[in-house]
Amino acid sequence: MTKNISAFILLAIGIFLIDQNLKALFLDGFRWNGEYISLILVFNKGVAFSMFSFLQEYLKYIQTAIFVFMSVYLVYEKKIFLKYSLPLGVLYGAGIGNLHDRFVHGGVVDYIFWHKWFNFAVFNFADIMIDFAVVWILFLNFRKKSNV
């Protein structure tokens, strides 16, 4: 159990620090335009694809409440935490990075813009890590049980 908690904390802190340092580059003025992808600076006031941006300042408090609820649930359901502690560490680190942006910058700092053939949403490292963690959790949940 201690090993799982330590791994969770280290992953969460590591992802958070990588995320915040990458965002600092763009907040300090770094930009790059490419044929397929451009690195720009956008403050997303909503969630994915700017949904719920109408909630404005309330969104950060709603997300904080969700984090608190998830944390209490995972403390209560220790088996779930133990099974998914690594991807949950990635998920928490990335989620806290984006939530931190809402409190400090008024919106999530996004910077990766795909624009070849179609304009896709602007996103960031934390968004990628959230997607990765969800896929990892799904993989662990649905993989065949081995007899080993």
C-alpha positions as CSV (number, residue, x, y, z in Angstrom):
1,M,0.0,0.0,0.0
2,T,2.8,2.4,0.9
3,K,4.5,1.7,-2.5
4,N,1.2,2.5,-4.3
5,I,0.8,5.8,-2.4
6,S,4.4,6.8,-3.0
7,A,4.1,6.0,-6.8
8,F,0.8,7.9,-6.9
9,I,2.3,11.0,-5.2
10,L,5.5,11.0,-7.3
11,L,3.6,10.6,-10.6
12,A,1.1,13.4,-9.6
13,I,3.9,15.7,-8.6
14,G,6.0,14.9,-11.7
15,I,3.2,15.4,-14.2
16,F,2.2,18.6,-12.5
17,L,5.8,20.0,-12.6
18,I,6.3,19.0,-16.3
19,D,2.9,20.6,-17.1
20,Q,3.6,23.8,-15.3
21,N,7.1,24.2,-16.7
22,L,5.8,23.7,-20.3
23,K,3.1,26.3,-19.7
24,A,5.6,28.7,-18.3
25,L,7.4,28.6,-21.7
26,F,4.3,29.9,-23.4
27,L,3.5,32.4,-20.7
28,D,7.0,33.8,-21.2
29,G,6.4,34.3,-24.9
30,F,7.5,31.1,-26.8
31,R,5.6,30.6,-30.0
32,W,6.1,28.4,-33.1
33,N,4.2,28.1,-36.3
34,G,4.4,24.9,-38.4
35,E,2.6,23.4,-41.3
36,Y,0.6,20.9,-39.3
37,I,0.9,22.1,-35.7
38,S,1.4,25.5,-34.2
39,L,2.4,26.3,-30.7
40,I,0.4,29.3,-29.5
41,L,-1.1,30.6,-26.3
42,V,-4.8,30.4,-25.5
43,F,-6.6,30.6,-22.2
44,N,-9.5,28.1,-22.2
45,K,-12.3,29.3,-19.9
46,G,-14.3,26.1,-20.3
47,V,-13.4,22.4,-20.4
48,A,-12.8,20.3,-23.5
49,F,-13.6,22.3,-26.6
50,S,-14.5,25.3,-24.4
51,M,-17.7,23.6,-23.2
52,F,-19.2,25.0,-20.0
53,S,-17.3,28.3,-20.4
54,F,-20.6,30.0,-19.5
55,L,-20.0,28.9,-15.9
56,Q,-17.0,31.3,-15.8
57,E,-15.6,31.6,-12.3
58,Y,-17.8,28.9,-10.9
59,L,-16.2,26.2,-13.0
60,K,-13.0,26.1,-10.9
61,Y,-15.0,25.6,-7.8
62,I,-17.1,22.8,-9.4
63,Q,-13.9,21.1,-10.5
64,T,-12.4,21.5,-7.0
65,A,-15.5,19.8,-5.5
66,I,-15.1,17.0,-8.0
67,F,-11.5,16.5,-7.0
68,V,-12.4,16.4,-3.3
69,F,-15.3,14.0,-4.0
70,M,-12.9,11.7,-6.0
71,S,-10.3,11.8,-3.3
72,V,-12.8,10.9,-0.6
73,Y,-14.2,8.1,-2.7
74,L,-10.7,6.7,-3.4
75,V,-9.8,6.8,0.3
76,Y,-13.0,4.9,1.0
77,E,-12.6,2.4,-1.9
78,K,-9.0,1.4,-1.2
79,K,-9.1,-1.6,-3.7
80,I,-9.9,0.8,-6.6
81,F,-7.0,3.1,-5.5
82,L,-4.6,0.2,-5.3
83,K,-5.6,-1.2,-8.7
84,Y,-5.3,2.1,-10.5
85,S,-2.8,4.0,-8.4
86,L,-0.3,4.7,-11.3
87,P,-2.8,6.0,-13.8
88,L,-4.6,7.9,-11.1
89,G,-1.3,9.6,-10.2
90,V,-1.0,10.7,-13.8
91,L,-4.7,11.8,-13.9
92,Y,-4.4,13.8,-10.6
93,G,-1.2,15.5,-11.6
94,A,-2.6,16.6,-14.9
95,G,-6.0,17.6,-13.5
96,I,-4.4,19.6,-10.7
97,G,-2.2,21.3,-13.3
98,N,-5.2,22.5,-15.3
99,L,-7.2,23.4,-12.1
100,H,-4.2,25.4,-10.9
101,D,-4.3,27.4,-14.2
102,R,-7.9,28.3,-13.5
103,F,-7.1,29.8,-10.2
104,V,-3.8,31.5,-11.2
105,H,-4.5,32.5,-14.9
106,G,-8.3,32.7,-15.0
107,G,-8.4,29.8,-17.5
108,V,-6.4,26.7,-18.6
109,V,-3.2,27.5,-20.5
110,D,-3.4,25.7,-23.8
111,Y,-0.8,25.8,-26.5
112,I,-0.8,22.9,-29.0
113,F,-2.9,23.8,-32.1
114,W,-3.5,21.2,-34.9
115,H,-4.5,23.0,-38.1
116,K,-3.7,20.8,-41.1
117,W,-6.9,19.7,-43.1
118,F,-9.1,21.0,-40.3
119,N,-8.8,23.2,-37.2
120,F,-8.7,21.1,-34.0
121,A,-9.0,22.3,-30.5
122,V,-6.0,23.9,-28.8
123,F,-4.8,21.6,-26.0
124,N,-1.8,21.1,-23.6
125,F,0.4,18.4,-22.1
126,A,-2.0,17.9,-19.1
127,D,-4.9,17.2,-21.6
128,I,-2.8,14.5,-23.2
129,M,-1.9,13.0,-19.9
130,I,-5.6,13.0,-18.8
131,D,-6.4,11.1,-22.0
132,F,-3.5,8.7,-21.5
133,A,-4.6,8.0,-17.9
134,V,-8.2,7.3,-18.9
135,V,-7.0,4.9,-21.6
136,W,-4.7,3.2,-19.1
137,I,-7.5,2.8,-16.6
138,L,-9.8,1.4,-19.3
139,F,-7.0,-1.1,-20.3
140,L,-6.5,-2.2,-16.8
141,N,-10.2,-2.6,-16.2
142,F,-11.0,-4.5,-19.4
143,R,-7.9,-6.7,-19.9
144,K,-8.4,-10.4,-19.6
145,K,-7.6,-11.7,-16.2
146,S,-4.6,-14.1,-16.2
147,N,-4.2,-17.1,-14.0
148,V,-0.7,-16.0,-13.0
